[in-house]
Amino acid sequence: MKRKKMNAFKRYTAIIILTLFACSTAQAHDPDVHWTHFRGSNLDGISDVKGLPVTWNDSTHIEWKSEIEGRGWSSPVVYEDQVWCTTAPPDGREMYAVCIDLITGETQYRLKLFEPDTIYRIHAVNSYATPTPCIEKDFVYIHFGRYGTACVNTHTGKTVWKRTDMQCEHIQGPGSSLFLYRDLLIVHMEGSDHQFIYALDKKTGETIWKTERPRECYEPLDYIGKKAYTTPIIVHVNGRDLLISNGAAVCIAYDPLTGQEVWRIVQGEDSTIAMPVESKGIVYFYTSFITPESGGKYCELLAVDPDGSGDIARTNIKWRMQSPPLQLSTPVIVNGLIYTVDSKSILMCIDALTGEMIWSDRLKGKYNSSPIYANGLIYFCSTNGETVVIREGRTPDIIAKNTLEGEIWATPAVADSSLLIRTSRYLYKISQKTLK
């Protein structure tokens, strides 16, 4: 009898241990607490999380708000219980990485990473801390454009490595965000003087490969027009990965392991900002603007079959749509529909297969951050601090407009069944819970 009781006790204990282990393992790998890059872990602005808030203001559904000293438009990235972003004073004399506890909203680290000897001017709508970091287990990677790139240990706050030798003349300040691919950290340094893409060893910061945009595409451009502020994506085509990177004069697919060009589409004469996006095997991107002989600048939204080589402009473009120039916001694609806001504040729903405009609506304010999608809803944040929430679908359905104190330039993140929205002063955690 005693042996049976002992065996039963051991089985019960084993079940408890396994259950606790399973729970802890699930928590460690729960995608709900990972938002690792600009526009999410898949760089598509899409979250599987359900139960996000629909309505809020400064006093309702705010789980916490944490003040971030300085000025920065970088978006928050999240790994487990840490939220990271960057900031700098308006004069750019010091540059910081900030870590905030996801559960409490308390600041864990405020790390001064760079203190440049020379500060260069930026555009009035930019900041010295605009590029979004990327994060993984144990490490966060921080970028301030020409002022420096660094890797920080997230447990200790210690700097693992730094680079300050990657230089270009941004003219209007840095903007391109970082991207992790396997053991590589992809860094875009595209200015008016040089247009380089680097792949660094993420562990050491050493350069694995470096490629320059094709000179023949950039020589016809004005000096100021050669810069770009875009962030790349990876697509998988016929058994291989392609790095899709959209510069001022040309969108190029590179081999991400070597930096070798696979294909290109040449179009544009000044700056790209919005990211490429991919859905159901098709790549979508905004070109930089062009000036036709008749006058009136415009850019185009292109839908491209990425299966090709060489110059694929005549063979692989599925459709194209004219748009106002200088597109900042990156679209989100859900169930075959593209949702985007152009630089004239026109909210649009476009059929991703055909390029047909399904519906459009004019919004108030400027929408420089990018939309995100979760649980049937799409969130658009404006620079006047308002978030417009729409229901996905082929008819316009604006269900909420929510305002926070300050401006919103950063793209929101999703973590812990909550929205993380950064304004010009605070980082907010917004959930179905009420203010503590």
C-alpha angles and dihedrals in degrees: 000000000000091000092051091050090048092050090048090050091050092049091049091049091048091051091051092049093048091047092051091046091050091049093048092046092049090050092050091054099032108134088210089076097041123083100152107170144024104297093013141293091308094038090235102105091241127128129186091208117123129202099044116158120265101191131033145140136186092294107031129069090001107137090182142332123209123198115233111202115222132018127297139145097197113128122238119260122198138206117174107306098351130090117192133191138146136245142176136183114265090260093054095229093135130027124205142190113214126201120194127188108249094213102042104023090231119142111250099178138011102182123187103216104167137023105182122209091212126038121199126205123265135201115273091247094047132080135208088247104049104120111093118233124231125223142197137165109316097353142069123193119215129195134189098171114239091000094069153294124231145178118219129193104236094208098052104022088231121142111245097189142343136204125196099158097083101098139177137148103255090180091195099038133269122308114153115107128219126260131198120213116176105302093343131096110207114213125185117208105175116159138149091274104037133018105198133161117200131197109201130191099252092214098052107014091236118145113257095176138352127193133184126215112256110277094215090063094050104040093080092054126094114254093252093048098063096076124098137184103195132134120217133230135208121235127184114228125175096335098318137089121238127197107219110205123174115205132181095270104019144021109221134188110215134188098251093212097053109016091238115150117246102175142347143200113200118208137125143048110221135034134318123215112161117084125243114252132203132209131168093348097311125110120216125194142157115240121220113263126282131200115222121206089253090060130238116108121237141161128213136232106223130197110207136186101224095204104103148071137235120010104351099173094110097041111034108039106109097186141339134209128194117237137173114276127264100038109194103170120078116220125240119220121210128172094342096314127110117216117195144146117220127214090269090059095252111151109213140187112201131184104245093207099051107016090238115154106239097183142334137197133186116238131197120246132017123298108205097150121075127253124249130204132216135156097351095314133103122206122208118186123200133203090249090067097258125131116202114204118201133180114240115248148092094285124061111256116171105185103173145012115198127186131204130184113273134007129311117219099144124084112245124248129214122223139141090014088299142105118243108206122180118206128183089277112016143039108222129201105205120189143142086275120092130236112295 
